[in-house]
Amino acid sequence: FTIAHKRRVYGLVFINDVVFACSELPHLRIINAETYAVVRVLRDAHKNTVKTLLAISENEICSADVEGVIKIWDSTTYQLKRERDTRKPISCISMATDGKLWVGCRKQIVVINAQTLSELFSIPHPSASINRILAVKNRMWVGSDNPLIDVWQITQLAPELVTQLKGHTMKVICMQEVNTRTDTYVWSGGSDKSILIWDTATLSCVCELGGQEDAIRCLLPTGDTTVWAGSYDSQLPLCIWNWRASAKNITPTKTLRIRGSPKVSPVRSSSRYMLLDREPPPELESVEALSRKTSCFYLNYFANNFH
């Protein structure tokens, strides 16, 4: 079933058995994760569209609107605890391992103390829009309208730019940390319709995935071997990538197309990809059920040296 929202939903956070949701409206909606009942609606929580939500501790939620107002809420009592008007349009927020908030604004990243909400310093950025800031261990990955991904090292003093990763040809829209038993990867998606997989240890791109015919909008790992990818592709809006990875050679080996989904081809031609027009095996029934509502395909993805 669905829980009605009158406008676009921009953010979801699961904490303490409830889901906080924000949308184009200035409200925050709180939903019980088990019963799906709306627990409370914090009407006019902001004066403008709430674009970002982030859990910053076990009992605190951070919300930010498009005009630059940041608010911290108690996730149990739903009471406002503190707020700050940065007067800078905010596109995204992430928390570093040292407890500081990295706030993506127009042509800069503002670093804020999460407890006092005081501004510590800012980092100039050439891009007009910061689309995603991802904290991975003691590094911050920054994706923007620039096709380069900036990787910053967290230090006791000012952060240091480690490198700028080249791979995408258009703006980077989303990034997500994906962990295996032994390694950590970052998956990035962008307007160039591709997903790149980065080894966080070597900061190298180990694989490029294609198939969707429009920008990759969001990525979500579920469990140990599955990553969901949502895109602007009207014919193939949702892809589910099933994978196993080793620390070294990662290679996709076959693609299974779910009944009812359109035929697709990789964004960039490569012998690494092989599209198979066949029915899914019985173990893919749950994925096939999803295709009744939206076109999707399933990619079985594993390493050559994985046994």
PyMOL commands that set and color helices and strands:
alter all, ss='L'
color gray80, all
select helices_A, chain A and resi 282-291
alter helices_A, ss='H'
color red, helices_A
select strands_A, chain A and resi 9-15+18-23+28-32+38-42+50-57+60-65+69-74+80-85+90-95+100-105+108-113+119-124+130-136+139-144+149-153+160-165+172-179+184-190+195-199+204-209+216-222+226-231+238-243+251-257+275-276+296-302
alter strands_A, ss='S'
color yellow, strands_A
deselect
rebuild
show_as cartoon
